Amino acid sequence: MKVLFTPIGMLAGLLAGFLAQKGFDRIWSAFDDQEAPEPEDRRVSYPKLAAALALEGAIFRLVKGMVDHGARTGFASLTGSWPGEEGEEPA
């Protein structure tokens, strides 16, 4: 079943990246009128860069995890088989 899930997982990952970028851009715009700083920008301060990178990382991880779990749940609903580690039953 893992082989069948691979293309679904790849598409879900691309979708998650797109959604995370849009979400980050929208949230960053609430903090600053300028675009988020990039590490290559010579003029950016360390605190501003650290804040942008931490926020971006948190958003990407959250969105990727939620989209991946949703894709796996949908796959399991359709096939009856969970693609990956079963883990513990939720409390």
C-alpha positions as CSV (number, residue, x, y, z in Angstrom):
1,M,0.0,0.0,0.0
2,K,2.9,2.4,0.6
3,V,3.7,2.3,-3.1
4,L,0.1,3.4,-3.9
5,F,0.3,6.2,-1.4
6,T,3.6,7.7,-2.7
7,P,2.2,9.8,-5.5
8,I,-0.7,11.0,-3.3
9,G,1.9,11.9,-0.6
10,M,3.9,13.8,-3.1
11,L,0.9,15.8,-4.4
12,A,-0.2,16.5,-0.8
13,G,3.4,17.8,0.0
14,L,3.2,20.2,-3.0
15,L,-0.2,21.4,-1.9
16,A,1.0,21.8,1.7
17,G,4.0,23.9,0.5
18,F,1.8,26.2,-1.5
19,L,-0.8,26.6,1.3
20,A,2.0,27.2,3.9
21,Q,3.6,29.9,1.8
22,K,0.3,31.7,1.3
23,G,-0.5,31.4,5.0
24,F,3.0,32.7,6.0
25,D,2.8,35.6,3.6
26,R,-0.6,36.6,5.0
27,I,0.5,36.3,8.6
28,W,3.8,38.1,8.0
29,S,1.9,41.0,6.4
30,A,0.1,41.5,9.8
31,F,3.5,42.1,11.4
32,D,5.3,44.1,8.8
33,D,4.4,46.1,5.6
34,Q,7.5,44.8,3.8
35,E,8.0,41.2,2.5
36,A,9.6,38.8,5.0
37,P,13.4,39.1,5.1
38,E,15.6,36.5,3.5
39,P,18.9,35.4,4.9
40,E,20.7,36.8,1.8
41,D,19.5,40.3,2.6
42,R,22.6,42.2,3.9
43,R,20.5,44.9,5.7
44,V,18.2,42.6,7.7
45,S,18.6,42.5,11.5
46,Y,19.1,39.2,13.3
47,P,16.0,39.5,15.5
48,K,13.7,40.3,12.5
49,L,15.3,37.4,10.5
50,A,15.0,35.0,13.4
51,A,11.3,35.9,13.9
52,A,10.5,35.5,10.2
53,L,12.3,32.1,10.0
54,A,10.8,30.8,13.2
55,L,7.3,31.8,12.1
56,E,7.8,30.4,8.6
57,G,9.1,27.1,10.0
58,A,6.3,26.7,12.4
59,I,3.7,27.4,9.7
60,F,5.3,25.0,7.2
61,R,5.5,22.2,9.8
62,L,1.9,22.7,11.0
63,V,0.4,22.8,7.5
64,K,2.6,19.9,6.2
65,G,1.7,17.7,9.1
66,M,-2.0,18.5,8.9
67,V,-2.2,17.9,5.1
68,D,-0.1,14.7,5.3
69,H,-2.3,13.3,8.1
70,G,-5.5,14.3,6.1
71,A,-4.1,12.6,3.0
72,R,-3.3,9.4,5.0
73,T,-6.7,9.4,6.6
74,G,-8.5,9.8,3.2
75,F,-6.3,7.0,1.8
76,A,-7.2,4.7,4.7
77,S,-10.9,5.5,4.3
78,L,-10.7,4.5,0.6
79,T,-8.5,1.5,0.9
80,G,-8.9,0.3,4.4
81,S,-5.2,0.3,4.9
82,W,-3.1,3.0,6.8
83,P,-0.1,4.1,4.7
84,G,2.6,4.2,7.3
85,E,3.2,3.5,11.0
86,E,0.0,2.8,12.9
87,G,1.2,4.4,16.2
88,E,-0.9,4.4,19.3
89,E,-4.7,4.6,19.5
90,P,-5.9,8.1,20.4
91,A,-7.2,8.6,23.9
